[in-house]
Amino acid sequence: MRGTLPTRTVALVASAALLALTACSAGSSTSPGSSPGGDQSLSVGLVAEPASLDFTTTDGAAIPQALLGNVYESLVKQDESGKIVPSLAKSWTVSPDRKTYTFDLVDNAKFSNDKPFTAADAVFSINRVKSAWTVSLKSAMDVVQEAKALSPTQLQVTLTKPSNGWLFRMTTRIGAMFSETGVSALATTPVGTGPFTFAKWNRGDSIVFERNENYWGTKPFFNQITLKYFKDPTALNNALLTGTINVIGTVQAPEALSQFTGNDKYQVIEGTTNGEVLLSFNNALPIFSDIRTRQGIRQAIDHRALLDTCFAGRGKLIGSMVPPTDPWSEDLTNVAPYDLAKAKSLLQASGAAGKTLRLRLPTLPYAISCGQVVKSQLEQAGLKVVIDQQEFPAQWLTTVFKNADYDLSIIAHVEPRDLGAVFNAKYYTRYDDPTLQQYLAAADAGDEAAQIDNMKKAARRISEQAAGDWLFLLPNLIVADKNLKGLPQNAITENFDLTRLARS
């Protein structure tokens, strides 16, 4: 989850770009931008403040949203189209058996504690994911057999088996590079090689970054950027209207956009995201062991009416855990179409009708708003629903995500390609399906055609088995000062890229 969203997931699948068996890409790891603007500052309004600044031990998309790419860098990263491009690695090659990756690193990067970045730091960072990380997404590094420094600027990573997913995962938080001398206080003092350095954290209010004047690549335009956090969408909107902030990074009340669209002081950006808003089921509970209960819940939801009611019709209806920007996307919205009579029949047949379900919602505006609609629609189908709001992030992450103490929940999963991460027995969905795991394994190990084919099978499998219900895909809605440029049209990575922002 990210910004307005929460916890998360590391999907076990990857990009077709990873299948190239020869030299991948080369060149500068930073995008050309405006020259630094001197004494220039910017404030960005977001929702869902991080519970900690340490994403190695704390779940939650708000941490990499703020830090990844801005303070921490990875060997490779994604551009806005989803292509894997250089970052701290200038170029890389892949062996013919697709198990050995050799990276040529930049030779002038330094951490904010003034230590030079070398291949030894990359080895340390990769190994530390396996040995010290405690979040579930660390499993994406299990495929690594060995990482070794061939020289200060050359790294070799050997996998136990071919994996389409591994290099793609290296663009996410597990690919962040750390200094061995800079990991003693990750929860409060991040140390990275990025274009910004961490300045201060005013808990409950804001995080401040300062431009890294010793940055090895293209320096950002702004010398200071403040991320300000708002729990209330009206307060977030008012902050932009009054000049307290310059950007609404994640619009929470799309029905209020009209106050900005008709005002020439502002620009409104609307694109797409990876943010699948999931009505999650606790599949470990007996009531959900009957597929008729799960299917009945899915067919009781009028998704179009829900989207129109709780998110002003913004966003896209989807029928599984795949956004349209993924290569294996296909329209599965007709797998479980809204049919109230069918829903009632299924719930009666499974014995679920009349039962009470706890809908535990994070205190995020979209979840609270959409939760009311879900409650109403499920009660029309014969269920009883009790809403229980859980403070986000701390309470929801502990109660629902960590302890799986819930029946239903709503959360936007924003990590890229996270189908396999979300739907497995160890995740909070507690979804245990050997057939799904077979499809995911075949997708990870196969060639490009096999990957796409098996990922389509995986997406169809969780939809037909009603592993959850996909309410809609969040749009990328940003409102900002008119003279601000460099804002992303689409949000398909874990981070909010501050490095491209500039004033015209």
HUPE-V520355 format. One record per residue. PSI is psi in whole degrees, -180 to 180 (999 if undefined). OMEGA is omega in whole degrees, 0 to 359 (NA if undefined). Layout:
BEGIN
<<PSI;OMEGA> <PSI;OMEGA>>
END
This chain:
BEGIN
<<164;183> <162;176> <-98;179> <-2;189> <175;186> <-140;199> <176;167> <-142;213> <146;176> <114;185> <154;186> <28;185> <174;186> <-172;188> <146;178> <-23;179> <-21;183> <-11;187> <-11;177> <131;186> <7;180> <-165;182> <134;180> <-103;186> <168;181> <163;176> <-174;181> <146;180> <3;177> <147;179> <140;178> <141;180> <-172;179> <157;175> <149;178> <139;189> <24;178> <-135;183> <72;182> <134;178> <161;184> <145;175> <131;181> <127;179> <128;180> <173;176> <158;176> <78;176> <143;177> <148;174> <-21;181> <168;175> <11;183> <97;180> <3;176> <-22;181> <-6;184> <126;177> <166;179> <128;183> <-15;182> <-25;182> <-56;177> <-26;176> <-42;183> <-41;194> <-36;188> <128;181> <-22;179> <-48;177> <-47;177> <144;174> <161;179> <171;178> <-40;180> <160;180> <172;175> <142;169> <-177;187> <-18;178> <-3;181> <1;179> <140;177> <125;185> <166;182> <154;170> <-104;175> <-18;171> <123;179> <-35;182> <170;178> <156;175> <156;180> <133;182> <158;181> <-30;179> <2;175> <25;180> <-16;183> <124;179> <130;177> <120;184> <132;170> <121;189> <156;172> <152;186> <8;185> <17;180> <143;177> <149;171> <163;181> <-11;172> <14;174> <10;176> <136;179> <146;174> <127;179> <176;178> <-29;178> <-35;177> <-36;178> <-42;176> <-47;179> <-45;184> <-44;180> <-46;180> <-33;182> <-30;175> <-43;183> <-32;189> <-28;189> <-24;179> <147;180> <-8;180> <156;188> <-29;185> <-7;176> <-22;183> <-20;179> <-17;179> <-1;182> <-26;184> <-12;181> <123;177> <-42;183> <142;170> <130;180> <150;178> <118;176> <-26;176> <175;178> <-23;183> <14;179> <129;184> <139;175> <128;178> <126;180> <130;179> <158;177> <-21;180> <160;176> <141;181> <117;174> <-26;188> <-25;192> <-52;182> <-37;177> <-42;179> <-26;178> <-10;173> <-10;181> <-168;186> <-29;181> <-15;178> <2;181> <139;181> <131;182> <154;171> <137;179> <-25;179> <7;184> <24;183> <13;184> <-21;183> <53;185> <-30;183> <-23;183> <-18;186> <83;179> <139;178> <112;182> <-176;180> <4;194> <176;183> <-12;175> <152;172> <150;177> <129;181> <-55;180> <161;179> <111;174> <94;188> <135;182> <-2;184> <-59;192> <160;171> <135;184> <131;174> <149;174> <148;180> <134;176> <101;184> <-14;177> <19;183> <140;186> <-22;183> <-153;179> <124;183> <145;178> <162;182> <-45;186> <138;179> <-16;175> <133;176> <131;179> <128;172> <115;181> <136;187> <135;182> <132;176> <-24;185> <125;183> <-31;178> <-42;177> <-36;178> <-47;179> <-42;181> <-31;179> <-37;177> <-42;181> <-31;182> <1;178> <9;178> <-35;175> <166;180> <-17;184> <135;163> <106;186> <-26;180> <97;181> <127;182> <-15;182> <76;185> <-22;178> <-16;181> <7;183> <-23;184> <-27;179> <-13;178> <-36;185> <-27;179> <12;184> <120;185> <2;174> <-16;189> <160;171> <145;178> <126;179> <132;177> <118;177> <-150;182> <170;181> <-178;169> <8;193> <86;177> <115;178> <109;189> <127;164> <100;187> <145;176> <142;171> <91;188> <-6;176> <-14;182> <144;182> <-36;183> <-27;181> <2;178> <-20;178> <118;183> <-25;180> <-33;175> <-47;182> <-43;179> <-37;179> <-41;177> <-44;180> <-44;185> <-7;174> <-12;183> <119;172> <94;190> <-39;180> <-45;179> <-39;178> <-48;181> <-41;179> <-35;185> <-47;190> <-9;178> <30;173> <29;178> <1;180> <145;181> <-178;185> <138;176> <134;179> <157;183> <8;178> <-170;189> <44;182> <117;176> <162;184> <-13;180> <-9;177> <147;184> <-22;183> <20;180> <137;169> <157;185> <113;178> <20;183> <-17;180> <2;179> <-40;181> <73;183> <156;179> <125;180> <94;187> <-41;180> <-43;179> <-40;179> <-46;179> <-43;180> <-44;180> <-43;181> <-35;175> <-44;183> <-34;182> <-11;182> <7;182> <-22;182> <134;181> <-12;179> <155;179> <130;178> <138;176> <117;176> <98;184> <113;188> <137;171> <150;181> <64;175> <137;189> <-46;183> <-36;181> <-42;179> <-46;181> <-49;182> <-28;179> <-37;178> <-39;180> <-43;178> <-45;178> <-48;181> <-46;184> <-39;179> <-34;178> <-30;174> <-26;180> <-3;175> <3;175> <161;169> <135;184> <127;176> <121;180> <133;179> <111;180> <132;181> <122;179> <133;181> <133;14> <-29;196> <-54;186> <-45;181> <-43;181> <-36;180> <-50;187> <-51;186> <-56;189> <-46;184> <-47;187> <-8;181> <43;178> <79;183> <165;172> <-53;178> <153;171> <171;176> <126;178> <148;178> <118;179> <112;189> <-3;178> <144;180> <140;173> <61;189> <15;182> <-51;183> <-28;180> <-38;184> <-39;185> <79;173> <165;189> <-25;183> <-13;181> <172;186> <-18;175> <-20;179> <42;183> <113;185> <106;184> <101;181> <-35;180> <-44;177> <-44;181> <-34;177> <-43;178> <-43;182> <-41;179> <-42;179> <-36;178> <-39;183> <-34;186> <-19;189> <-179;175> <-176;186> <-46;181> <-42;180> <-38;179> <-50;182> <-45;181> <-46;183> <-31;176> <-35;175> <-41;178> <-40;180> <-44;180> <-41;178> <-36;181> <-50;182> <-26;178> <-47;181> <-31;178> <-1;178> <53;179> <-19;177> <-171;175> <129;184> <107;186> <-47;176> <170;175> <125;180> <140;171> <160;169> <102;181> <115;180> <137;172> <136;185> <165;172> <145;185> <-34;187> <9;180> <134;178> <167;180> <8;179> <144;183> <134;175> <-43;179> <147;178> <92;185> <10;176> <176;183> <-21;189> <158;169> <107;188> <108;179> <-12;189> <-23;184> <-8;186> <139;179> <165;175> <141;179> <999;NA>>
END
